[in-house]
């Protein structure tokens, strides 16, 4: 292991594998959310239901649910309340 970490290529390879496997690498980066995901997240933070979000953004309910699932994964949280709090804390939404 020491040899792998001492080699720049070895360390990059190890970090790449860790990232692919979803293992934290110690590097903190801001989650990348699409404009649509941010719009959904803002409405979540305002307390809108999935049905209300779908109506407001002219989306189907399954599309809203998919966006929310992607948002939770991107932010690394388990529920919509945590997503809203985390996004506000990070300044991802107003």
Backbone bond lengths (Angstrom), bond angles and torsions (degrees), N, CA, C in turn:
res aa  C-N    CA-C-N  psi(-1)  N-CA   C-N-CA  omega(-1)  CA-C   N-CA-C  phi
1 X - - - 1.439 - - 1.517 110.64 -
2 X 1.330 117.51 -41.55 1.453 120.86 -179.29 1.524 111.00 -58.93
3 X 1.326 116.89 -40.56 1.458 120.72 179.81 1.527 110.45 -64.98
4 X 1.302 116.94 -39.57 1.459 120.92 179.67 1.521 110.20 -62.45
5 X 1.331 117.33 -44.60 1.453 121.08 -177.19 1.521 112.61 -72.92
6 X 1.335 117.07 -27.21 1.454 119.88 179.25 1.525 111.89 -76.64
7 X 1.301 117.94 -22.40 1.453 122.51 178.32 1.528 109.26 -88.32
8 X 1.340 118.65 124.85 1.469 119.58 179.58 1.523 112.70 -55.76
9 X 1.311 117.37 -41.51 1.463 119.79 178.95 1.522 110.76 -66.91
10 X 1.305 116.86 -38.57 1.460 120.59 179.91 1.507 112.22 -65.28
11 X 1.330 116.60 -42.73 1.462 120.71 179.32 1.518 110.67 -65.90
12 X 1.347 116.96 -43.30 1.463 120.11 178.38 1.520 110.71 -61.35
13 X 1.321 116.12 -41.38 1.456 120.62 179.60 1.526 110.78 -63.95
14 X 1.328 116.59 -43.56 1.458 121.22 179.78 1.526 110.43 -63.24
15 X 1.349 117.00 -45.06 1.460 120.42 -179.97 1.522 110.37 -64.59
16 X 1.312 117.29 -39.19 1.456 120.99 178.53 1.520 111.53 -62.30
17 X 1.318 116.27 -43.59 1.474 120.22 177.97 1.513 110.73 -64.74
18 X 1.329 117.32 -41.41 1.466 120.32 179.55 1.526 110.31 -61.59
19 X 1.337 116.50 -43.37 1.464 120.21 -179.71 1.521 110.70 -64.77
20 X 1.336 117.62 -41.57 1.461 121.26 179.13 1.519 111.40 -63.10
21 X 1.303 116.68 -32.91 1.458 121.16 -178.38 1.519 112.09 -87.61
22 X 1.334 117.17 1.28 1.454 120.84 178.56 1.514 113.97 77.46
23 X 1.328 116.87 18.43 1.460 121.57 179.30 1.523 107.62 -90.44
24 X 1.330 118.64 129.81 1.464 119.59 -179.72 1.520 111.70 -55.50
25 X 1.320 116.07 139.02 1.457 120.86 -178.16 1.514 111.71 -107.56
26 X 1.317 117.91 -0.84 1.444 120.73 -178.39 1.517 112.30 89.21
27 X 1.321 116.77 -8.98 1.452 121.08 178.20 1.523 108.23 -94.04
28 X 1.326 116.86 122.58 1.449 120.88 179.49 1.521 108.44 -102.10
29 X 1.301 116.77 119.96 1.446 120.41 176.27 1.518 108.39 -125.31
30 X 1.312 115.47 154.65 1.452 120.09 178.56 1.525 108.36 -70.82
31 X 1.338 116.51 139.21 1.458 119.11 178.21 1.530 110.34 -65.75
32 X 1.300 115.34 145.63 1.456 120.59 177.91 1.522 107.81 -96.24
33 X 1.330 115.37 115.85 1.457 121.35 177.81 1.519 108.33 -117.42
34 X 1.329 115.51 140.33 1.458 119.42 176.59 1.529 109.49 -71.50
35 X 1.310 115.30 166.08 1.462 120.23 178.10 1.536 110.33 -59.12
36 X 1.323 116.17 -40.41 1.466 120.72 179.54 1.532 110.80 -66.08
37 X 1.339 117.11 -41.80 1.464 120.17 178.37 1.522 110.94 -62.92
38 X 1.326 116.84 -38.77 1.466 120.13 177.01 1.525 110.75 -64.07
39 X 1.338 117.27 -39.90 1.464 120.71 178.30 1.527 110.34 -63.13
40 X 1.328 116.70 -43.53 1.469 121.10 177.59 1.525 109.32 -62.32
41 X 1.317 116.74 -45.64 1.462 121.43 -178.08 1.522 111.81 -63.05
42 X 1.312 117.49 -38.28 1.467 119.98 177.10 1.528 110.95 -61.76
43 X 1.330 116.48 -40.49 1.466 119.56 179.08 1.529 111.25 -70.90
44 X 1.319 116.81 -34.97 1.467 120.58 174.32 1.518 108.98 -59.58
45 X 1.327 116.19 -44.99 1.467 121.29 -178.76 1.531 111.45 -64.34
46 X 1.324 116.62 -27.17 1.468 120.77 177.50 1.528 112.58 -83.82
47 X 1.339 115.89 -1.71 1.458 120.12 176.44 1.518 115.38 91.10
48 X 1.327 117.25 12.75 1.462 120.31 179.14 1.529 110.69 -68.62
49 X 1.314 116.25 146.01 1.468 121.80 173.16 1.528 108.09 -81.33
50 X 1.322 116.86 167.98 1.465 120.62 177.44 1.530 110.67 -59.51
51 X 1.328 116.66 -41.03 1.465 120.26 178.93 1.527 111.02 -62.25
52 X 1.323 116.96 -42.20 1.467 121.12 179.83 1.532 111.38 -66.98
53 X 1.336 116.06 -39.55 1.466 120.27 177.65 1.525 109.68 -63.38
54 X 1.333 116.31 -45.06 1.463 120.84 179.79 1.527 110.63 -58.91
55 X 1.317 116.81 -44.66 1.465 120.90 -179.58 1.530 110.84 -66.49
56 X 1.312 116.91 -45.94 1.461 121.59 -176.74 1.528 112.31 -64.46
57 X 1.338 117.17 -39.21 1.464 121.10 -176.53 1.529 113.04 -98.69
58 X 1.339 116.63 3.77 1.470 122.19 179.75 1.531 111.10 58.05
59 X 1.334 114.69 50.41 1.465 122.58 178.15 1.515 108.66 -122.41
60 X 1.322 116.22 163.57 1.461 119.50 172.45 1.526 108.52 -81.01
61 X 1.319 115.51 156.55 1.461 119.42 179.39 1.537 111.29 -60.81
62 X 1.355 119.18 -43.18 1.479 118.21 177.10 1.533 113.34 -60.31
63 X 1.334 117.43 -32.21 1.470 120.11 177.59 1.521 110.09 -67.67
64 X 1.323 116.75 -42.07 1.466 120.87 177.03 1.525 109.63 -61.40
65 X 1.319 117.00 -44.87 1.466 121.10 179.50 1.526 110.84 -60.88
66 X 1.334 116.72 -39.59 1.472 120.57 178.64 1.527 110.30 -66.00
67 X 1.335 116.43 -42.85 1.469 119.53 177.71 1.529 110.72 -60.52
68 X 1.316 116.46 -43.65 1.469 119.63 -179.03 1.524 110.51 -64.33
69 X 1.328 117.55 -41.78 1.466 120.37 177.65 1.537 110.43 -60.46
70 X 1.325 116.89 -42.39 1.467 120.83 178.95 1.524 111.45 -65.86
71 X 1.329 116.35 -38.47 1.467 121.32 178.31 1.526 110.34 -63.49
72 X 1.323 116.60 -46.74 1.470 120.59 179.92 1.525 110.50 -58.83
73 X 1.326 115.70 -43.00 1.468 119.99 -179.95 1.532 110.73 -65.48
74 X 1.336 116.46 -44.44 1.472 120.36 -178.50 1.526 111.82 -63.21
75 X 1.326 116.09 -37.51 1.459 119.89 -178.66 1.527 112.63 -86.06
76 X 1.321 116.57 -14.08 1.466 120.36 -179.72 1.516 112.82 71.53
77 X 1.332 116.27 36.41 1.461 121.24 179.40 1.529 109.30 -121.09
78 X 1.336 115.22 167.66 1.463 119.77 -174.24 1.520 115.16 -102.19
79 X 1.330 117.57 -17.62 1.463 117.88 -177.02 1.521 110.51 -145.97
80 X 1.322 115.20 166.71 1.462 120.90 -174.58 1.524 112.73 -66.84
81 X 1.320 118.02 -32.21 1.462 120.11 178.00 1.520 110.11 -65.34
82 X 1.325 116.51 -45.42 1.468 120.64 177.33 1.526 111.03 -62.81
83 X 1.327 116.84 -36.18 1.462 120.65 178.39 1.523 110.19 -63.30
84 X 1.328 116.74 -44.82 1.462 120.77 -179.44 1.526 110.88 -64.02
85 X 1.319 116.71 -45.88 1.468 120.90 -179.65 1.524 109.94 -62.77
86 X 1.323 116.92 -45.92 1.455 121.38 -178.41 1.538 111.22 -64.15
87 X 1.321 116.80 -42.67 1.458 120.83 -179.74 1.528 111.47 -65.11
88 X 1.315 117.16 -39.65 1.468 120.85 177.14 1.525 110.33 -65.56
89 X 1.331 116.20 -43.23 1.462 121.16 -179.85 1.525 111.37 -62.04
90 X 1.316 116.63 -39.61 1.467 121.68 -178.64 1.530 112.58 -81.81
91 X 1.316 117.03 -9.79 1.459 120.52 -178.10 1.519 113.44 77.31
92 X 1.338 116.43 22.51 1.464 120.13 179.42 1.523 112.15 -75.73
93 X 1.332 115.74 -24.79 1.467 121.67 177.19 1.524 107.70 -135.81
94 X 1.328 114.64 161.77 1.479 119.72 -179.48 1.515 111.55 -90.10
